[in-house]
Amino acid sequence: MRKIPVYNHPAAGWPALASSARKLMSFNAVARGSRSVLRGNQPEGGFDCPGCAWPDHKSPKTIDMCENGIKVVASETMATRADADFFAQHSLKELQKWSGYQLEHAGRLSEPLRYDSAQDRYVPITWEEAYQCIAQNLQQLDNPNEAMFYTSGRITNEPAFLFQLMVRSFGTNNMPDCSNMCHEPTSVMLAKQLGIGKATVTLEDFSRAKLILLFGQNPATNHPRMLEMLAHSHHQGCRIISINPMREQALFKFRNPQKPLHMVASQSDKMVDEVVQIRIGGDAALLTGVAKWLVANDHINTDFISTHTAHFTALEAWLEQQSWADIEQGSGIDKAQIITLATLVAASPATICTWGMGITQHVQGEDNVAMITNLLLLMGMIGVEGAGASPVRGHSNVQGDRTMGIHERPSQSFLDNLEKVFKQPMPREHGFDVVQGAKALIDGKIKVFMGLGGNYSMAAPDCKSIQQALTQTKLNVFVGTKLNETMLHPGANNIILPSLSRTEKLTTAKGVQFATIEDSMCQIVPTQGRLAPISDALKSDAQIIADIATHLFTEDRSLDGHIPWQAMAEDFNLTRDYIAKAISGFEDFNQRLQAAPRGFHLFHPARVRQWHTKSGKAEFVVPQYPITYGQAQLSDSANYAGGTSSESHWQLTTVRSHDQFNTTIFGYEDRYRHTSRRDVLFMHPDEIKRMGWQVGDQIMVTRQDSKQQQRVLGPLILSEMDIAANAVAAYYPECNDLIDLDTHAPDSRTPAYKSLNVVLEKVGSAAA
């Protein structure tokens, strides 16, 4: 088998346009999808792309969507329907064998459905029958905490506010959401250190930055619109360093489809100056070395530290205790290279640290975020132009949903506000997050599961156990636009409620409505679909929530009419008026949108150096885990099994392909990694040679979980990637069954998708 070549072509460009066009055709969405693409992220009457949370440009552009966004739009605008005729042809036993790709291409959900066990099929049901079934099953629970309500980041602000209000009115805070699985360490640590768990930068800061440190992310695949800003920043003289175990080739050159010379004359922009190729999980160790050198050589902002921070002495003492030998071991980077990076930080008057899930999805994810924030505080890089913390969220409104109250651990002040506005008590006991909820589901403590979007069982660890647990519930309810794996494991009652997509027009008795989202940088943006709905039977997420609430909260259920559910679903201006009363920062919500049709930034105290923390100052935090944690765990695992880490024991990280979005599989092409299949295991060519293996060999992956049980995946086909030594990578979500529900960060409980200690065994040779 030939070697897989390194991708040396620019990111985006003609291949992106060709791939986008093919995807519109494969989804049977050329007409509807093309019209939507022209309206994506546009200032006046456009819809916000559901593809990612990267901020929109202030000025209009002919097309302001990336390849990923077009694929998401193609998926949502497809003309094919997964309707009663489709389900009449396919039993659930058959559909359970379908791949994620096949399910994604089955079509748009277009009518309410219930599972009929006698036929093993979904069959049509009226909306009224569905609502009565849902209300009856919820009302019959012994305790509201026997129900769990999951939310995806595709949901816009207005229905998210209604959903959390309905769930809390029912009496529980069991509201896990996709934040629990991605940026929860960011939310936890930034809130602890800066007073609020969000980015401190705006998009404009990237134009003013002099140094950008890009941690644990691959924008070319996960949020390609960021590439344009990185290229612009680099053109302005900013130095950009990627810190990542993987050298992602698509980060080096970018061919912008919006620039004619790029497309006609084959020009491209440079983005990244250098890659610091750390060990998997080595971020905290690297940052410890940088911070240690800065403090020891007095290259820190002492005025900022003395005026605005607390606990510097504790961090300083901890840094002094860390040896350079441990720093090099934990990071995989030698002292000289770390010092070179530290000198760049010392010389920069404006530094942005930006990161993705390569930072957060580790057992030590909270330490990683803490050390990034510590570095920014040491240099006084919070509250100045061109500098700050920039976590890049994945799903388009995952941050907005949390702001709207989708949170299993709400603040007391938020609950106080809800009680004041709606004149009824709110539950105070913390609810289940994704990990706790999955455990409760598996243990039989959850009798009703409801998912507002998302693909819960595939996104979470221990997928098969969750799917089996779903078959034991009294009721599962799924609100969504497309069929997915979680919907295929029915309990006593299973109901699918089809909803409008973001590209479709939402018309009520009060007229055409628009919704809002919050991007990664705290910008509130309006979004309004223009397409006719794929089916007359579809309802908006808000209307579905209001209808359930109306059926659920009868007179004997303690509510006395304080919440106008139907009025809020029909008139989003009214919903926004309630949001303005209940959520700090949204005062005069509607008026501000009228004054600024492109949206507005929420106030961020840290941007003006106000610190809403326990101490009243920005807080340095000492890491919880040893900086050699990942390597120590790997060594311990090898010793336990009687092997050596250099031979059979590896660290595995999960990655997404260029043809997927979260758990949604659009296709099998990953052109930046030169593969068209998903059952692959990526390894550095030098490591393949050292092991005496070759590309195409079949490899079994085994992991011993926290309960000493063996988890097995494979065989996977060996492929090449420029990845750090003693590291391998494979695709998410296919790897999720390797992960158990006890391997997670301590406070945020985000699963360690990015650092698993595994054993590799060759079980078959490459084809001749």
Buried (B, 14 or more C-beta within 10 A) or exposed (E): EEEBEBBEBBBBBBBBBEBBBBBBEBBBBBEBBBBBBEBBBBBEBBBBBBBBBBBBBEEEBEBBBBBBBBBBBBBBBBBBBBBBEBBEEBEBEEBEEBEBBEBBBBBBBBBBBBBBEEEBBBEBBEBEEBBEBBBBBBBEBEEBBBBBBBBBBBBBBBBBBBBBBBBBBBBBBBBBBBBBBBBBBBBBBBBBBBBBBBBBBBBEBBBBBBBBBBBBBBBBBBBBBBBBBBBBBBEEEBBBBBBBBBBBBBBBBBBBBEBEEBBEEEBBBBBBBBBBBBBBBBBBBBBBBBBBBBBEEEBBBEEBBEEBBBBBEEBBEBBEEBEBEBBBBBBBBEBEBBBBBBBBBBEBBBBBBBBBBBBBBBBBBBBBBBBBBBBBBBBBBBBBBBBBBBBBBBBBBBBBBBBBBBBBEBEEEBBEBBBEBBEBEBBEEEBBBBBBBBBBBBEEBBBBBBBBBBBBBBBBBBBEBBBBBBEBBBBBBBBBBBBBBBBBBBBBBBBBBBBBBBBBBBEBEEEEBBBBBBBBBBBBBBBBBBBEBBBEBBBBBBBBBBBBBBBBBEEEBEBEEEBBBBEBBBBBBBBBBBBBBBBEBBEEBBEBBEEEEBBBBBEBBBBEBBBEBEEEBBBBBBBBBBBBBBBBBBBEBBEEBEEEBBEBBBBBBBBBBBBBBBBBBBBBBBBBBBBEEBBBBBBBBEBBEEBEBBBBBBBBBBBBBEEEEEBBBBBBBBBBBBBBBBBBBBBBBBBBBBBBBBBBBBBBBBBBBBBBBBBBEBEBEEEE
